[in-house]
């Protein structure tokens, strides 16, 4: 779903095919045919997406054969015209051959592919796998770059952010009791508490009479004290007189900050534990660098709820965000961005990102932890899951486009100048060969600069 916290379900709720059941037993009624499921729809949306090769390469491939034929015809015509104009036969023939040599499109034909091949190889050294030069071209001219949230801008790993204890319980004691009862649970929030206990090098006591209460939480006896942990809404019957209002008020404050809240009671004394997904290291720098590199619009498209999405968007100073999106909504949002900003690059990692990744001008998948279908749908895969690689990729793509332009300008310029001198008879054959082959070598060497890794 794109949410960072597992969703609690009860009788009557819908569940997706492929949903993980963290605990308990489910009896599920099938309400859709296999072809109508969300996953089947995702596969269909991915299959419908089509991508085209780079425009520059496509243009050269289209005109290459025609240009070559024109060069041959032009060389013969120049030789005949010069001969008819009174130029000696040998000299006229040499002029035609010189034109044939200098106007041959070798440098022009390799100008684009050698640059893209070098760029792809250079990116692979950084753990950025690019499935074709066309995708570098679209990244270079991207007017908007949109990110998924969970697992992309954030780590997707829940951590304990706050411990808020009442008057009768210290923060450390609350954490120790929470760690003791969480050690007997496999819930992701329990795992986050266990990790926090380990980080602080605390040793929780043993647990007696552990009991899981479906839909509410867990309770146990720890050091002779009755301990309960679960939803704040279920805490009222387990707290001291007057503490229920304290739990409700503080839970609302923490939730307004985009955090998920659990309540803890120890013999009726309350405390609250707040959890949240954390920003991936480098997310802020990545967004700032993209702006410096000229990206007009940086946005976030997420299936998570609006409060948390707004918090992340605010921290990263994004231009826009959309929350509560299902896979079809992400495709629609991507198409809206395309209509407004032209070329759009989308970065994501999950199954629900796959359709949008396929429909974006360029889809970039976080490969190390991403879903296989997302990597299949994407055009570029970041194998090291480093978000700052997106900014590097954009800079690399712009540099590649610049070098392609240099190569094409050099190739066309050399052909044009040498052709004029060849027709006038000012270029002997050895010099024609040197000029032609030299321009080809220079184009190749210029493209090989893309193999050099930049910071």
Helices and strands as residue ranges (DSSP letters): G 34-36, H 38-48, H 55-84, H 89-102, H 106-124, E 128-130, H 133-140, E 144-147, I 149-153, E 154-165, H 171-182, H 188-199, E 208-213, E 217-222, E 225-230, G 232-234, G 236-238, H 243-256, E 260-266, E 269-279, H 283-292, E 297-301, H 306-316, E 320-322, H 327-341, E 344-348, G 351-353, H 354-359, E 362-366, H 372-377, E 380-382, H 388-424, H 429-448, G 449-451
